[in-house]
């Protein structure tokens, strides 16, 4: 079975998509799986052996339609037996039909999708995102992979360690999607954890440079381990998270790596819906403000950017540390 999977989005979206791909591989163990995704998310391949090949399609760039035509060309050239595509756009069923692939699975976006797709799957956004994506493969397999599984071996834990990854993607910041506390508050968290005798490790990727620099300027106690820039792939980050006894992060891709390696993970949540972004598990703890906002969560639900007040992120460092210790 030669399978094409299409899932556009950030790294987090690709990690959410992994359980569906894993179930496909269980159903068709000798299959080849090619994933079409945005170039910014290609690092997901370092996390898994499930994906055999990548098609990099820059649908967020200036030449979106040319990129989609490239996808159609690559799909036709690849002689795929099946295509599975996420996304709620009504044009996706047309795109999949243009690929010439006989077995086509996507979300039900109306009559056209019901006509053009082999199976138009109901889109249920009111569930954990992994389950939402997994619904796409339910017509072809009875396997159900609940959580992301990544290619990181179990690690020996660093005693008394707490790993902090404070950042979010630069793209979300540029688009006005503020999803985490200030860098100054993160610095206070580091100081408080050190005061409580914890071994604190700070890490981040290229997008987090400004945030990390601000933390450095505001930290009073420099007796922490700085791993910024020392993880060179998502797999490196996964191994570091797996080594840590506890992990604190924002609502961003590293959270989903924490879920996959089963490290006790604490996540700052403000305007987004934790029920859709983390599994129901004692191992993953959402940290939320008691702001009583009547429309919370709002980001993606009611608006595409966060509001100016950001009451949903007004948590003190002490409040956060109290829940972690």
Backbone bond lengths (Angstrom), bond angles and torsions (degrees), N, CA, C in turn:
res aa  C-N    CA-C-N  psi(-1)  N-CA   C-N-CA  omega(-1)  CA-C   N-CA-C  phi
1 X - - - 1.462 - - 1.527 109.49 -
2 X 1.318 116.83 123.18 1.462 123.07 178.18 1.535 107.36 -103.89
3 X 1.333 116.53 110.30 1.463 121.67 -169.30 1.518 110.95 -113.08
4 X 1.346 115.87 132.34 1.457 122.32 171.70 1.520 108.24 -108.30
5 X 1.326 116.29 126.24 1.457 121.87 174.96 1.522 108.20 -114.68
6 X 1.320 116.78 138.37 1.468 121.51 -178.22 1.527 108.33 -124.08
7 X 1.330 115.84 123.13 1.468 119.92 -179.89 1.521 109.27 -151.93
8 X 1.319 116.44 103.24 1.450 120.60 -179.60 1.529 110.30 -93.02
9 X 1.328 115.45 139.24 1.461 120.65 -179.17 1.520 109.71 154.63
10 X 1.328 115.42 -167.60 1.457 121.03 179.81 1.520 112.21 -85.00
11 X 1.327 115.50 -177.05 1.460 121.27 179.97 1.520 111.21 -56.79
12 X 1.329 116.34 -40.88 1.459 120.00 179.72 1.517 112.08 -58.75
13 X 1.330 116.59 -42.08 1.466 120.93 178.27 1.522 111.30 -62.00
14 X 1.333 116.21 -38.16 1.469 119.27 -179.53 1.532 111.20 -70.28
15 X 1.322 117.13 -34.98 1.468 119.66 177.13 1.528 109.58 -68.76
16 X 1.339 116.63 -39.51 1.472 120.04 174.85 1.530 111.51 -58.29
17 X 1.311 116.80 -32.96 1.467 123.16 -175.04 1.531 112.12 -78.21
18 X 1.340 117.04 -18.57 1.466 120.46 -174.61 1.530 113.60 -58.26
19 X 1.353 120.23 -43.19 1.471 118.11 -179.82 1.529 113.38 -56.12
20 X 1.332 117.44 -37.37 1.462 120.40 177.86 1.528 110.79 -63.83
21 X 1.336 116.33 -41.94 1.465 119.89 179.29 1.529 111.12 -67.80
22 X 1.326 116.32 -37.69 1.465 120.54 179.44 1.526 110.20 -63.30
23 X 1.329 116.53 -42.33 1.471 119.59 178.54 1.530 111.18 -64.96
24 X 1.334 117.33 -37.54 1.469 120.25 175.85 1.526 110.83 -61.61
25 X 1.333 115.35 -41.11 1.466 119.42 -179.63 1.521 111.00 -67.40
26 X 1.323 117.56 -34.32 1.464 120.78 176.22 1.533 110.69 -66.61
27 X 1.324 116.21 -39.34 1.465 121.09 -179.64 1.524 111.27 -71.97
28 X 1.341 115.51 -38.66 1.471 121.16 -178.85 1.529 108.48 -124.46
29 X 1.332 117.54 77.38 1.474 121.03 -171.59 1.524 114.45 -61.77
30 X 1.308 118.13 -23.11 1.470 120.23 -179.70 1.529 112.46 -99.23
31 X 1.320 115.82 14.29 1.469 119.65 -176.63 1.524 111.79 -77.33
32 X 1.320 114.04 160.01 1.464 121.80 169.83 1.525 106.67 -110.66
33 X 1.333 116.14 127.55 1.462 120.44 -177.65 1.524 109.54 -113.32
34 X 1.323 116.09 122.44 1.465 122.86 174.57 1.523 108.10 -110.41
35 X 1.323 116.22 131.55 1.466 121.01 -179.42 1.518 109.79 -110.90
36 X 1.336 116.16 123.75 1.469 121.87 172.79 1.521 107.37 -93.44
37 X 1.321 115.95 123.93 1.459 120.74 -176.33 1.519 109.94 -152.00
38 X 1.324 116.52 174.00 1.456 121.20 178.91 1.527 110.14 -75.32
39 X 1.344 118.01 147.38 1.470 120.63 -179.19 1.529 113.26 -55.65
40 X 1.337 117.90 -33.05 1.465 120.88 -177.67 1.526 112.46 -65.01
41 X 1.340 117.30 -15.60 1.458 120.69 -175.30 1.524 113.50 -109.86
42 X 1.321 117.00 10.69 1.474 120.14 -174.75 1.525 112.71 -63.80
43 X 1.336 117.53 -20.43 1.461 120.96 -179.90 1.509 114.15 -62.22
44 X 1.344 117.30 -15.39 1.461 119.71 -179.90 1.533 111.29 -60.45
45 X 1.322 117.05 -26.00 1.475 120.04 -177.72 1.525 111.44 -62.52
46 X 1.338 117.50 -27.27 1.470 119.70 179.72 1.524 112.04 -71.87
47 X 1.327 116.45 -12.64 1.462 120.61 -177.16 1.525 113.53 -91.85
48 X 1.333 117.96 -11.69 1.460 119.05 -169.72 1.521 112.16 -148.46
49 X 1.335 115.21 151.34 1.469 120.97 172.75 1.522 111.59 -98.60
50 X 1.331 116.31 0.16 1.466 121.60 -177.19 1.532 111.21 -70.43
51 X 1.326 115.96 -35.43 1.471 121.25 -175.91 1.524 109.67 -87.94
52 X 1.327 116.54 120.37 1.459 121.00 -178.57 1.527 112.54 -88.20
53 X 1.329 116.63 -33.50 1.465 119.88 -176.08 1.519 109.35 -150.55
54 X 1.324 116.18 159.79 1.467 122.31 179.32 1.522 110.37 -124.57
55 X 1.331 115.79 142.33 1.456 122.90 164.52 1.526 106.22 -110.78
56 X 1.325 117.46 118.14 1.463 121.32 -179.81 1.521 109.03 -91.95
57 X 1.333 115.44 112.99 1.461 121.54 -175.61 1.524 108.53 -122.84
58 X 1.327 117.19 111.12 1.465 121.85 -173.86 1.538 110.57 -86.54
59 X 1.320 116.44 77.14 1.470 120.60 -177.08 1.528 112.40 -75.93
60 X 1.338 117.70 -9.46 1.466 120.30 177.95 1.537 111.67 -96.30
61 X 1.312 116.41 -3.41 1.461 120.18 -178.13 1.521 112.86 -84.15
62 X 1.330 115.75 -174.03 1.467 122.04 -176.20 1.535 111.84 -71.51
63 X 1.325 116.21 -26.59 1.468 120.28 -174.78 1.526 111.24 -107.43
64 X 1.324 116.67 49.88 1.458 122.75 -174.96 1.529 112.10 -53.01
65 X 1.325 117.04 -48.41 1.461 119.94 -173.62 1.527 111.55 -72.32
66 X 1.316 116.67 -32.86 1.463 119.64 174.22 1.522 109.93 -64.81
67 X 1.327 116.13 -39.82 1.462 121.06 178.49 1.532 111.19 -63.92
68 X 1.332 116.99 -39.02 1.463 119.97 178.27 1.522 111.33 -67.94
69 X 1.337 116.14 -36.27 1.468 119.50 174.59 1.529 110.74 -64.49
70 X 1.335 115.69 -36.38 1.467 120.02 175.94 1.521 110.34 -61.69
71 X 1.331 115.86 -40.78 1.464 120.03 178.21 1.529 111.10 -61.84
72 X 1.330 116.37 -43.68 1.468 120.39 178.76 1.536 109.71 -60.82
73 X 1.317 116.07 -43.90 1.477 120.73 179.46 1.527 110.94 -61.16
74 X 1.333 116.52 -48.03 1.467 120.71 -178.75 1.533 111.09 -64.22
75 X 1.337 115.54 -38.21 1.467 119.98 179.51 1.526 110.84 -64.75
76 X 1.336 116.59 -43.12 1.474 120.04 179.02 1.530 110.76 -66.27
77 X 1.311 115.19 -40.33 1.465 120.52 -179.01 1.532 111.07 -67.22
78 X 1.344 116.17 -28.76 1.456 120.36 -174.47 1.509 115.22 -80.83
79 X 1.326 117.66 -10.70 1.468 122.48 178.42 1.534 111.98 52.00
80 X 1.322 115.70 56.34 1.459 121.34 -177.82 1.524 111.30 -80.78
81 X 1.327 114.92 149.93 1.458 121.16 177.69 1.526 111.77 -90.61
82 X 1.324 115.97 -26.31 1.461 120.77 -174.83 1.518 109.79 -149.71
83 X 1.341 116.70 145.11 1.453 121.23 173.20 1.524 108.81 -130.57
84 X 1.317 115.20 136.10 1.462 122.80 177.12 1.515 107.11 -124.51
85 X 1.336 116.99 124.69 1.458 120.04 -176.48 1.520 111.85 -131.72
86 X 1.321 115.93 135.11 1.461 120.99 173.69 1.522 109.26 -87.23
87 X 1.320 115.91 -177.66 1.461 120.57 176.84 1.509 112.37 101.86
88 X 1.333 115.16 141.58 1.459 120.48 -177.13 1.517 114.77 -102.26
89 X 1.333 117.41 11.27 1.460 120.91 178.98 1.531 110.41 -71.41
90 X 1.314 116.88 134.79 1.463 121.52 -177.23 1.528 113.10 -65.95
91 X 1.339 116.87 -17.84 1.463 120.03 -178.37 1.523 112.89 -84.76
92 X 1.330 117.48 -8.26 1.462 119.81 -177.22 1.524 111.36 -61.73
93 X 1.323 117.48 -39.60 1.471 119.37 -179.63 1.533 111.03 -62.44
94 X 1.334 116.73 -33.81 1.474 120.14 176.28 1.523 109.95 -68.02
95 X 1.333 115.96 -44.39 1.462 121.19 178.76 1.534 110.56 -57.28
96 X 1.326 116.77 -45.90 1.463 120.22 -178.82 1.527 111.20 -65.83
97 X 1.320 116.88 -35.63 1.464 120.30 178.02 1.528 110.57 -65.75
98 X 1.319 116.53 -38.38 1.469 120.68 179.98 1.526 112.14 -64.69
99 X 1.323 117.57 -24.11 1.472 119.50 179.37 1.529 112.04 -68.53
100 X 1.325 117.23 -19.64 1.455 120.43 -179.04 1.518 113.71 78.72
101 X 1.323 117.06 4.07 1.470 120.74 179.64 1.529 108.42 -75.53
102 X 1.324 116.94 132.09 1.469 120.62 -171.93 1.521 113.46 -71.12
103 X 1.324 117.48 -43.86 1.461 120.78 -178.30 1.527 109.34 -98.36
104 X 1.342 115.57 113.94 1.465 120.75 -172.32 1.535 109.85 -126.15
105 X 1.344 116.36 126.46 1.459 121.09 -177.70 1.528 109.52 -128.79
106 X 1.323 114.80 129.85 1.456 120.85 178.72 1.517 109.16 -158.56
107 X 1.315 116.25 -174.18 1.457 120.32 -179.55 1.530 111.10 -80.42
108 X 1.304 114.82 152.24 1.469 121.26 177.29 1.532 108.63 -77.48
109 X 1.317 115.88 110.88 1.472 120.92 179.38 1.528 111.43 -115.03
110 X 1.320 116.02 15.35 1.462 119.54 179.23 1.516 111.80 132.25
111 X 1.318 115.67 -173.89 1.459 122.61 -174.94 1.527 112.98 -56.15
112 X 1.338 115.92 -40.20 1.468 119.30 -177.76 1.523 110.87 -61.22
113 X 1.325 117.01 -43.32 1.468 119.72 179.29 1.521 110.90 -65.02
114 X 1.324 117.38 -36.17 1.464 120.82 179.34 1.528 111.47 -66.03
115 X 1.334 116.01 -30.58 1.466 120.91 179.58 1.528 111.45 -80.54
116 X 1.334 116.41 -43.46 1.462 120.95 -170.65 1.524 114.46 -86.50
117 X 1.320 117.67 -26.45 1.461 120.40 -176.44 1.527 111.17 -93.07
118 X 1.312 115.47 149.26 1.465 120.24 173.03 1.520 109.33 -60.98
119 X 1.328 115.82 -41.56 1.459 121.42 174.92 1.518 108.70 -146.93
120 X 1.326 116.55 121.65 1.459 122.34 174.82 1.529 107.64 -94.53
121 X 1.320 116.21 110.07 1.460 122.50 -172.58 1.537 109.98 -88.26
122 X 1.330 118.28 134.05 1.470 120.40 176.86 1.534 110.75 -57.08
123 X 1.325 115.80 136.09 1.462 121.46 179.21 1.524 109.03 -95.03
124 X 1.325 116.28 110.37 1.461 122.68 179.51 1.524 108.98 -111.02
125 X 1.331 115.94 98.95 1.462 120.50 -178.56 1.522 112.73 -81.33
126 X 1.322 117.30 -11.02 1.464 120.50 -176.15 1.523 111.67 -90.69
127 X 1.320 115.74 53.80 1.457 122.15 178.52 1.521 108.20 -157.82
128 X 1.321 115.68 170.24 1.459 121.01 176.51 1.524 108.60 -56.19
129 X 1.326 116.70 134.84 1.465 121.38 -171.88 1.521 113.19 -58.08
130 X 1.329 118.31 -34.53 1.468 119.98 176.78 1.524 110.87 -59.70
131 X 1.333 116.17 -41.36 1.468 120.64 179.34 1.523 110.78 -68.02
132 X 1.340 116.53 -37.51 1.464 120.82 178.98 1.534 110.52 -60.72
133 X 1.336 116.57 -46.57 1.460 120.26 178.51 1.527 111.20 -68.06
134 X 1.335 115.98 -37.50 1.465 119.33 -177.02 1.526 112.05 -64.17
135 X 1.326 116.96 -26.89 1.465 120.13 177.40 1.527 111.76 -55.29
136 X 1.339 116.63 -28.37 1.466 120.74 -177.88 1.528 112.51 -62.32
137 X 1.328 117.06 -30.92 1.468 119.36 -176.30 1.528 111.73 -99.56
138 X 1.314 117.63 -0.01 1.472 120.29 -179.01 1.533 113.61 -60.31
139 X 1.353 119.84 -28.15 1.478 118.18 177.65 1.532 114.08 -69.78
140 X 1.349 117.37 -16.87 1.467 118.64 -174.19 1.523 113.71 -116.87
141 X 1.335 118.29 -6.24 1.464 119.54 179.82 1.522 111.08 -150.11
142 X 1.325 114.99 146.29 1.459 121.25 173.78 1.525 111.43 -93.64
143 X 1.332 117.15 -6.11 1.467 120.06 175.25 1.523 109.31 -66.18
144 X 1.323 116.57 143.23 1.463 120.81 178.03 1.525 108.67 -134.36
145 X 1.314 116.10 104.30 1.457 121.92 176.43 1.527 107.60 -92.67
146 X 1.313 116.45 116.98 1.471 121.08 -171.16 1.528 112.97 -78.61
147 X 1.338 116.95 -41.63 1.462 121.78 -171.67 1.529 110.81 -126.10
148 X 1.323 117.13 159.39 1.465 119.69 175.39 1.530 110.55 -62.35
149 X 1.311 115.59 141.22 1.459 121.92 173.99 1.519 106.79 -123.70
150 X 1.344 115.97 128.19 1.460 119.00 -176.22 1.521 110.61 -125.31
151 X 1.309 114.80 165.10 1.458 122.34 -172.83 1.531 110.97 -85.64
152 X 1.335 115.82 60.67 1.464 122.27 176.94 1.521 107.72 -126.22
153 X 1.321 115.95 119.77 1.466 120.51 179.99 1.531 110.47 -70.81
154 X 1.337 117.49 153.09 1.472 120.18 175.20 1.529 110.71 -55.25
155 X 1.324 116.82 138.05 1.457 122.19 -175.82 1.534 110.30 -115.25
156 X 1.321 115.75 151.49 1.466 120.28 172.99 1.532 108.40 -72.50
157 X 1.315 116.55 128.59 1.455 121.25 -175.16 1.537 111.86 -71.73
158 X 1.323 116.00 140.95 1.463 121.49 172.45 1.531 107.25 -79.80
159 X 1.323 118.66 117.77 1.467 120.50 -174.70 1.530 113.04 -56.40
160 X 1.334 115.37 135.06 1.467 122.67 173.17 1.532 113.21 63.70
161 X 1.334 117.08 22.35 1.471 120.08 -172.32 1.525 112.77 -92.69
162 X 1.321 114.68 143.95 1.460 122.64 171.24 1.524 108.04 -130.35
163 X 1.318 116.19 118.26 1.463 122.02 178.86 1.521 109.12 -93.73
164 X 1.327 116.62 135.37 1.466 121.91 178.83 1.523 109.57 -120.04
165 X 1.334 115.84 124.53 1.467 122.33 171.92 1.527 105.77 -121.52
166 X 1.337 118.09 99.04 1.475 120.76 -169.01 1.522 115.83 -84.37
167 X 1.326 118.17 -16.30 1.459 119.80 -166.26 1.507 115.94 -87.71
168 X 1.324 113.58 170.81 1.465 123.71 170.41 1.526 106.70 -131.19
169 X 1.316 117.13 170.63 1.461 119.60 -176.98 1.530 110.91 -65.00
170 X 1.333 114.20 145.51 1.465 119.95 179.21 1.533 110.72 -63.73
171 X 1.331 116.62 -31.97 1.460 120.36 179.30 1.528 111.04 -62.56
172 X 1.334 117.27 -41.02 1.465 119.60 179.86 1.524 111.25 -65.61
173 X 1.319 117.17 -37.36 1.466 121.01 178.27 1.517 110.20 -65.85
174 X 1.343 116.34 -44.63 1.465 120.99 -179.58 1.522 111.81 -62.33
175 X 1.333 116.98 -30.69 1.456 121.39 -179.79 1.524 113.24 -88.31
176 X 1.344 116.63 2.66 1.460 119.61 177.74 1.509 113.91 80.14
177 X 1.323 116.59 24.38 1.466 120.97 177.74 1.522 108.51 -100.27
178 X 1.324 116.30 83.92 1.462 121.28 -178.92 1.525 107.99 -82.80
179 X 1.341 116.39 117.62 1.453 119.86 -172.46 1.521 113.58 -124.79
180 X 1.318 117.58 8.60 1.460 117.87 -177.94 1.522 111.24 -146.85
181 X 1.318 115.77 170.85 1.453 123.04 179.84 1.527 110.13 -73.02
182 X 1.317 116.23 168.96 1.464 120.71 -177.25 1.526 110.99 -71.58
183 X 1.328 115.16 158.47 1.470 120.71 177.17 1.521 110.63 -62.03
184 X 1.336 116.56 -33.08 1.463 120.11 178.63 1.532 111.33 -63.47
185 X 1.347 116.04 -39.15 1.462 119.83 177.57 1.521 110.86 -67.93
186 X 1.322 116.99 -38.41 1.469 120.14 175.77 1.530 110.51 -59.90
187 X 1.336 117.13 -40.45 1.467 120.75 178.65 1.528 110.60 -61.44
188 X 1.325 116.76 -40.90 1.471 120.64 178.23 1.531 110.61 -64.37
189 X 1.326 116.73 -37.40 1.473 120.93 177.84 1.528 110.12 -61.63
190 X 1.340 116.93 -44.61 1.466 120.96 178.19 1.523 109.99 -57.96
191 X 1.335 116.65 -47.82 1.468 120.69 -179.06 1.523 111.92 -61.00
192 X 1.325 117.01 -43.45 1.466 120.92 -178.55 1.529 111.46 -66.43
193 X 1.313 117.03 -40.23 1.463 120.14 178.27 1.523 110.99 -65.23
194 X 1.327 116.89 -39.65 1.470 120.42 176.85 1.521 110.97 -64.77
195 X 1.337 116.39 -39.05 1.470 120.60 177.24 1.523 111.55 -61.05
196 X 1.327 115.19 -29.79 1.460 120.51 -179.78 1.524 112.76 -91.05
197 X 1.319 116.23 14.22 1.455 121.13 172.96 1.511 115.32 79.15
198 X 1.329 118.15 17.47 1.453 121.07 -179.81 1.533 111.51 -85.49
199 X 1.308 115.36 149.56 1.465 121.26 174.09 1.527 106.90 -89.34
200 X 1.310 116.34 105.19 1.460 121.66 -172.25 1.531 110.23 -97.87
201 X 1.328 114.46 131.90 1.461 121.62 177.03 1.525 107.40 -121.13
202 X 1.321 117.25 128.52 1.468 122.80 -179.07 1.526 108.50 -110.59
203 X 1.328 115.70 131.50 1.469 119.04 179.66 1.520 110.15 -140.39
204 X 1.315 116.32 170.28 1.466 121.75 179.31 1.514 109.94 175.84
205 X 1.318 115.10 163.97 1.456 121.15 178.75 1.517 111.33 -102.47
206 X 1.334 117.58 -174.34 1.469 121.64 -178.09 1.530 113.62 -55.73
207 X 1.343 117.57 -35.83 1.463 120.78 -179.70 1.527 112.78 -66.91
208 X 1.331 116.57 -16.08 1.465 120.93 -173.35 1.523 113.16 -98.59
209 X 1.322 117.86 7.30 1.469 121.87 -173.57 1.535 111.75 -55.03
210 X 1.319 117.21 -49.60 1.464 120.43 -177.41 1.528 110.89 -64.16
211 X 1.326 116.46 -41.28 1.457 121.54 178.96 1.529 110.66 -62.59
212 X 1.323 117.30 -46.19 1.466 122.05 -179.27 1.527 110.48 -63.68
213 X 1.320 117.31 -41.46 1.473 120.66 178.91 1.529 111.02 -62.13
214 X 1.331 116.92 -40.18 1.462 120.66 178.43 1.521 111.02 -66.06
215 X 1.325 116.65 -39.26 1.464 120.59 176.74 1.521 110.19 -60.54
216 X 1.328 116.76 -45.34 1.460 121.21 179.49 1.532 111.28 -58.43
217 X 1.306 116.33 -40.66 1.469 120.29 -178.06 1.529 112.46 -67.61
218 X 1.334 116.46 -26.37 1.460 120.32 -173.35 1.526 114.54 -104.41
219 X 1.313 117.86 -9.52 1.462 120.86 179.50 1.530 110.14 -73.53
220 X 1.314 116.15 135.14 1.465 121.49 178.45 1.521 111.35 -90.14
221 X 1.341 116.25 -32.65 1.455 122.04 -177.51 1.529 108.64 -111.77
222 X 1.333 116.39 115.46 1.460 120.58 -177.18 1.527 113.10 -91.56
223 X 1.322 116.98 15.70 1.461 120.98 -177.06 1.536 111.53 -85.27
224 X 1.325 115.66 49.80 1.459 121.29 176.76 1.526 108.93 -124.70
225 X 1.321 116.23 166.94 1.458 120.73 -179.60 1.529 109.22 -99.48
226 X 1.310 115.76 124.31 1.463 121.23 -176.35 1.532 109.87 -99.04
227 X 1.334 115.60 108.91 1.457 121.09 178.86 1.527 111.54 -105.42
228 X 1.332 117.34 14.83 1.464 119.01 179.04 1.527 109.82 -62.49
229 X 1.334 115.77 127.56 1.457 120.95 179.31 1.516 114.75 81.35
230 X 1.338 117.06 0.13 1.470 119.98 -177.62 1.531 112.83 -96.93
231 X 1.321 116.71 -10.27 1.471 119.63 173.07 1.526 107.06 -100.17
232 X 1.326 115.94 120.16 1.468 120.27 -171.24 1.524 113.24 -102.51
233 X 1.320 116.74 0.68 1.460 121.36 176.85 1.519 108.11 -154.92
234 X 1.319 115.63 168.14 1.460 119.20 176.42 1.527 110.52 -65.20
235 X 1.320 116.83 -31.12 1.460 119.61 177.44 1.531 110.37 -65.70
236 X 1.330 117.71 -41.76 1.470 121.26 175.92 1.534 110.11 -57.56
237 X 1.334 115.82 -44.77 1.463 120.05 178.74 1.523 110.23 -63.22
238 X 1.335 116.86 -41.10 1.455 120.79 178.93 1.518 112.03 -60.16
239 X 1.325 116.98 -40.20 1.460 120.50 179.04 1.522 111.19 -67.21
240 X 1.337 117.11 -37.60 1.464 120.93 178.25 1.530 110.78 -66.71
241 X 1.327 116.40 -42.59 1.471 120.15 177.13 1.525 110.23 -62.87
242 X 1.333 116.67 -40.65 1.467 121.02 -179.04 1.527 111.82 -65.32
243 X 1.329 117.21 -29.10 1.462 121.47 179.47 1.530 112.60 -77.12
244 X 1.307 117.23 -19.57 1.463 121.42 -173.42 1.528 111.07 -86.51
245 X 1.321 116.65 143.99 1.465 120.16 177.56 1.524 110.91 -71.39
246 X 1.336 115.84 -38.91 1.456 120.82 177.64 1.524 108.85 -136.48
247 X 1.320 114.86 153.18 1.465 121.35 -177.20 1.525 109.01 -134.49
248 X 1.335 116.60 128.55 1.462 122.00 178.21 1.527 108.07 -118.29
249 X 1.331 116.39 131.72 1.461 118.99 -177.27 1.521 110.64 -153.07
250 X 1.305 115.14 175.99 1.457 123.09 174.16 1.524 108.93 -90.62
251 X 1.323 115.53 176.01 1.463 121.13 173.22 1.525 107.28 -74.31
252 X 1.337 115.61 88.67 1.465 121.50 -176.41 1.525 108.45 -156.22
253 X 1.317 116.80 179.41 1.464 121.41 -174.30 1.535 114.32 -55.56
254 X 1.360 120.30 -40.59 1.469 118.81 -179.70 1.522 113.72 -56.63
255 X 1.334 117.37 -29.12 1.460 120.70 176.22 1.529 110.44 -54.09
256 X 1.329 117.46 -44.51 1.462 121.51 -174.83 1.533 111.39 -72.66
257 X 1.337 115.82 -26.39 1.468 119.47 173.02 1.523 109.02 -69.83
258 X 1.341 116.67 -39.76 1.453 120.70 175.73 1.513 112.35 -58.55
259 X 1.337 116.07 -40.77 1.473 121.14 176.99 1.522 109.76 -61.64
260 X 1.330 116.17 -44.15 1.466 120.71 -175.37 1.527 112.67 -66.49
261 X 1.345 117.64 -36.29 1.473 119.66 -177.55 1.526 111.73 -92.22
262 X 1.341 116.20 -0.39 1.468 122.98 173.10 1.533 113.68 64.12
263 X 1.332 116.41 31.97 1.465 121.00 170.38 1.526 108.81 -83.10
264 X 1.327 116.92 142.62 1.467 120.47 176.79 1.525 108.46 -58.93
265 X 1.330 116.28 116.32 1.461 121.52 -169.33 1.524 111.13 -121.06
266 X 1.328 115.53 129.79 1.465 122.87 177.71 1.527 107.89 -113.46
267 X 1.331 116.16 128.49 1.470 120.08 -170.48 1.529 111.03 -124.89
268 X 1.327 116.19 128.55 1.463 121.39 174.12 1.526 108.62 -73.76
269 X 1.328 116.13 121.02 1.467 120.72 175.65 1.525 109.49 -121.80
270 X 1.331 114.85 134.16 1.454 120.56 176.15 1.515 110.90 -124.06
271 X 1.346 117.36 -90.73 1.466 120.29 -174.79 1.528 115.22 -84.46
272 X 1.328 118.02 -6.94 1.471 120.23 -177.53 1.536 111.15 -100.44
273 X 1.310 115.74 165.99 1.466 122.54 -172.18 1.526 110.54 -94.42
274 X 1.327 116.43 107.05 1.467 119.90 -178.22 1.528 112.10 -63.23
275 X 1.333 117.91 -28.62 1.461 120.58 -177.77 1.527 111.96 -66.28
276 X 1.329 116.79 -23.87 1.461 120.58 179.19 1.531 112.32 -95.18
277 X 1.332 116.73 -15.92 1.457 120.59 -170.99 1.517 114.33 -109.90
278 X 1.337 117.69 -12.73 1.457 120.25 175.02 1.530 109.10 -134.11
279 X 1.324 116.90 151.99 1.471 119.23 178.36 1.526 110.69 -74.61
280 X 1.306 116.50 159.76 1.457 120.75 173.56 1.521 107.61 -76.21
281 X 1.309 115.93 99.74 1.462 121.32 -173.30 1.522 109.82 -154.92
282 X 1.320 116.07 142.28 1.465 120.48 175.37 1.525 111.08 -70.27
283 X 1.318 116.25 -10.81 1.457 121.09 -177.98 1.525 113.01 -86.15
284 X 1.338 116.97 -12.53 1.469 121.29 -178.81 1.526 107.77 -126.59
285 X 1.325 116.69 115.65 1.459 122.17 -172.19 1.529 110.80 -113.16
286 X 1.336 119.47 117.33 1.472 120.15 174.53 1.530 110.70 -78.04
287 X 1.321 116.37 136.71 1.461 122.52 176.38 1.517 107.63 -109.25
288 X 1.352 116.57 114.01 1.462 120.71 -172.33 1.528 110.83 -131.31
289 X 1.329 115.34 148.48 1.462 121.22 177.46 1.527 110.54 -76.94
290 X 1.314 116.08 150.74 1.469 121.41 174.66 1.534 108.72 -91.59
291 X 1.317 115.75 68.45 1.461 120.34 -172.71 1.523 113.25 -98.21
292 X 1.335 117.64 -13.31 1.474 121.87 178.40 1.525 113.38 56.22
293 X 1.327 116.73 31.95 1.471 119.89 177.60 1.529 108.95 -66.53
294 X 1.344 118.50 127.15 1.472 121.22 -174.63 1.530 114.41 -68.55
295 X 1.351 118.11 -20.30 1.472 119.23 -178.73 1.526 112.31 -112.31
296 X 1.321 116.94 10.80 1.464 121.07 178.45 1.528 109.97 -75.19
297 X 1.335 118.77 133.39 1.463 128.57 -0.70 1.528 111.52 -79.64
298 X 1.321 115.96 142.51 1.467 118.72 -175.71 1.525 113.84 -111.43
299 X 1.337 117.48 -32.48 1.462 119.50 -175.51 1.523 109.97 -67.03
300 X 1.321 115.97 123.86 1.460 126.98 -174.24 1.526 111.27 81.90
301 X 1.324 118.04 -28.85 1.463 120.18 -178.56 1.533 110.97 -81.73
302 X 1.350 115.86 -48.24 1.466 120.96 -176.14 1.525 112.94 -122.75
303 X 1.319 117.28 -16.71 1.471 120.34 -176.39 1.524 110.05 -152.04
304 X 1.330 115.16 160.93 1.461 121.31 -179.62 1.523 112.68 -98.96
305 X 1.321 117.13 -9.78 1.458 122.21 174.80 1.520 108.17 -133.14
306 X 1.321 116.42 163.49 1.460 119.37 -179.85 1.528 110.86 -82.97
307 X 1.321 115.45 161.61 1.465 120.19 -179.46 1.528 110.32 -79.73
308 X 1.323 116.09 172.75 1.472 120.85 -177.61 1.526 112.28 -77.28
309 X 1.328 117.46 -29.17 1.475 120.17 -175.03 1.530 112.33 -71.56
310 X 1.325 116.52 -42.84 1.462 122.33 -178.93 1.529 112.69 52.80
311 X 1.338 116.48 37.95 1.467 120.04 177.07 1.522 111.10 -60.15
312 X 1.329 116.43 -27.33 1.471 120.96 -177.58 1.519 112.64 -69.16
313 X 1.341 117.37 -9.48 1.458 120.38 178.54 1.527 112.20 -114.91
314 X 1.319 116.77 11.80 1.469 120.83 -178.78 1.525 109.70 -87.62
315 X 1.327 113.48 78.63 1.462 122.13 174.80 1.520 108.45 -118.65
316 X 1.316 117.78 139.13 1.461 119.85 177.43 1.525 109.38 -82.58
317 X 1.317 114.61 156.97 1.462 119.40 177.92 1.523 110.91 -59.78
318 X 1.340 116.49 -37.84 1.465 119.97 -179.24 1.523 111.34 -65.31
319 X 1.336 116.99 -40.80 1.470 120.46 177.71 1.527 111.23 -60.19
320 X 1.315 115.37 -40.82 1.470 119.97 -178.44 1.528 110.31 -69.40
321 X 1.317 116.39 -45.71 1.475 120.78 -178.34 1.529 110.88 -64.16
322 X 1.316 116.86 -37.04 1.468 120.39 178.91 1.530 111.89 -58.83
323 X 1.339 116.54 -33.39 1.464 120.43 -178.48 1.529 111.55 -81.05
324 X 1.305 116.36 -18.08 1.460 120.17 -176.84 1.531 111.78 -92.65
325 X 1.316 117.16 -37.22 1.471 120.82 -176.81 1.525 112.05 -71.37
